[in-house]
């Protein structure tokens, strides 16, 4: 009996010892490559937070690097890689593109825990619900990000224009030549916002509204990122279709700009997926799981974005970046606290994608000089 | 019998045979390099442009291009913009070159220096710097609005006028250099002779000087034209996209619409064809009228009266003031914190430099690594090519000459696209493609900057008389040994200056590399783009500032070595 007890005791000690020593093989790979259109502002912060997390969790150094390109380029690269990707994760852009990649068999199913998966609501917004995760589990939303308006208060004051609150404020005649926007054929945020106008007002009236916007537009920026930069510099007074984090990035850099979430504005969830054949699949999954935690969501909350789960709210000590973000967006702490209007139907938008671009090019861009007369 | 003696006839024959084999394989390697990294990518570009989705021959894409009014307009506008820039740079470049070569005035030597500096201008940096100073909320407009009651800001930048301004003030030194080189080679006795028979002033300029400097001018003009024609970054910043280069770039960097992607390839191919046509035209013109002598002549400079001296200094000072605007803008934005709607930044910070130097030092290390490797390629292939061109009657010598000149004329974006198409498949017998390896950056830089090393070496080889080498060979030295002991010591300055130009211009290159860069391999110029496209203009400015400093140091070194006689590098 004694010997049996001793044996059990021995086994018990061994198991404790084993439990305490890290496994010889690391639980995840020590590298992670992210292909993304999301700015370094967000990705660097997420990478840094994840590196610290990995160190704490597994006592290991992980090197996270980002491959930056516009959404279309990212998509094209992933298709061109033909299942032999040079990156592990695709992050950001429209979920429709993720569905397309999944159809081509270029994404890996996400094997995250049920609790984490269920914490994210399936959709947000009324009357048209926007999906926040893929029912087939090929992608998952990471945050909530409205495409809104940005303005330069100092310049508005100089022009005698009251602060901007909604879409129609951009049509103020005093703002003639003072608005900047990216062309919808070059920017997904601009295209989505064009669709909002068209689906809100209907095709003809929608274009009328957009033509009035064009009259007030000084320059069509070629890249969407230029819009907030131009406004914060004071080159233009207001910018159309700007993702909230881009605007907040300018605010954090010290520029005096404000962001508006106008009614029915497009909200994206910055989807994330693991690429099939990813060189570092375990690290990729760990990264996604990390972003779903409160610690992970904090990365977004401190950068002008909103938590994807109702559980978390943007909040922090007075004077903290999180509180600055709340003030910047005029008091929004969670999208689950406010009315999220959505009229955007993706199938409608996808079907006429090039039609909208062509119409824009023929009737607005090429006629811009005549429109502003 | 002394069998090892250099005079032994069998030994000399052996030497020659060894050399022939060595020479033959040397030439073969050079041709192989150019075939793989120049001809093949271009071939692939045309092949892709002229095949349809099913892979069969079709010129439909070209038809699409020419049927689209938008692209026709873009092409036309690109050509006009190129011609416009040639006109403005000619005006500035020729005037400055003349003043520098023919007249002696206060501040002449420092002007020689300063008027060349604007050529050190990485892509994006120039136009961003201008926007910071001359934009709608730039220093000038803010001052006009705040102190002079201007209501609406003046639009200096957003439009074709902005591009013309940026390109002119960036590229006029190319013109100055080319003319300077040509003028320095004109034998003064020709002009004296003209004057002796009564030809003076403008007439003498028209009849004698102009024809003599034409070859230099045409090369300068071609370079300015191609540079403007191929620049896609400047138009994008000022919101212009109906030009060929931005269209090629924008269509390539989007993958959603395969039709547009194809159009990007087609536009690149068309740009290459156009560049080749302009090159042939220029060559024809130059070869018809090349009367210039090869040696630099000693030119007496005339002293200027005090009044004229003041005018000249004012003129050059004004040009320089404008040309240095981007440096001021970039400097202010790199150090200025959240600079908006004030004439100058209200507070200064080192934060942006900390981010780009300490947090991401890879831009700097990669740049030095790849630019050095590229310069290595330039030396490895450029020096032998120059030697073949200057000293031998090797078969295909003319082809080699044309190829090297062709490189100068090729738009960087098109080269990038061509590489992208040519090297995406796995290298035979391996499972990686060249496109996924960093070395591709060094190769494309090396190829694109090869001509400068070739020209620098070639120019100095022409000055070394062949008789020195013949003398060495007559006493039994082999060609290699002659080169090492006699030729090299005489021409190393030319090689060094040429390769430093290759180096400086490699530092600044982003048009081809931007499309080919894989993560971790970003160089400074690409880093500027990355920061700019991700909205961090201040960091882009800080990187630009660093690149400017590195460029300026290299430039000063070149000038110390070669003086101002390096115009030939660009010819």
Contacts between the chains, C-beta under 8 A, distances in Angstrom:
chain1	res1	chain2	res2	distance
A	33	B	519	6.6
A	39	B	534	4.5
A	39	B	535	6.0
A	40	B	530	7.9
A	40	B	531	8.0
A	40	B	534	5.0
A	40	B	536	7.2
A	41	B	534	7.1
A	41	B	535	7.3
A	41	B	536	7.7
A	65	B	519	5.4
A	65	B	520	6.2
A	66	B	519	7.0
A	67	B	518	7.8
A	67	B	519	4.5
A	68	B	530	5.9
A	68	B	533	7.4
A	68	B	534	6.3
A	69	B	253	7.3
A	70	B	253	6.6
A	70	B	254	7.1
A	70	B	533	8.0
A	72	B	253	7.6
A	72	B	254	4.2
A	72	B	255	5.1
A	72	B	256	4.3
A	73	B	253	5.3
A	73	B	254	6.7
A	73	B	255	5.9
A	75	B	255	5.7
A	75	B	256	6.5
A	76	B	254	7.4
A	76	B	255	1.9
A	76	B	256	7.2
A	76	B	261	7.5
A	77	B	255	7.2
A	79	B	255	6.9
A	80	B	255	7.6
A	80	B	424	7.2
A	86	B	436	6.3
A	86	B	518	6.8
A	86	B	519	7.7
A	87	B	519	8.0
A	152	B	340	7.5
A	152	B	341	7.6
A	154	B	340	7.8
A	154	B	341	5.7
A	155	B	137	7.8
A	155	B	341	6.6
A	177	B	152	7.8
A	186	B	250	6.8
A	186	B	254	7.7
A	218	B	136	7.7
A	218	B	158	7.3
A	219	B	158	5.1
A	219	B	239	4.1
A	220	B	239	6.1
A	221	B	239	6.1
A	222	B	236	4.7
A	222	B	239	6.5
A	222	B	241	5.3
A	222	B	246	7.2
A	222	B	250	7.0
A	223	B	236	7.0
A	223	B	533	6.4
A	225	B	533	5.9
A	225	B	534	6.5
A	225	B	535	4.5
A	226	B	237	7.9
A	228	B	535	6.6
A	229	B	535	5.6
A	229	B	537	5.7
A	232	B	338	7.9
A	232	B	340	6.0
A	233	B	135	7.3
A	233	B	137	5.5
A	233	B	339	7.6
A	233	B	340	5.1
A	233	B	341	7.9
A	233	B	537	7.9
A	234	B	136	7.7
A	234	B	137	3.5
A	234	B	340	4.5
A	234	B	341	3.8
A	235	B	131	7.6
A	235	B	135	5.4
A	235	B	136	4.7
A	235	B	137	4.9
A	236	B	136	7.2
A	246	B	535	6.1
A	249	B	535	5.9
A	250	B	535	7.5
A	253	B	338	5.7
A	253	B	536	8.0
A	253	B	538	7.0
A	254	B	337	5.4
A	254	B	338	2.9
A	255	B	338	4.9
A	255	B	340	5.6
A	256	B	338	7.7
A	256	B	340	7.1
A	354	B	257	7.1
A	361	B	70	7.4
A	366	B	70	7.3
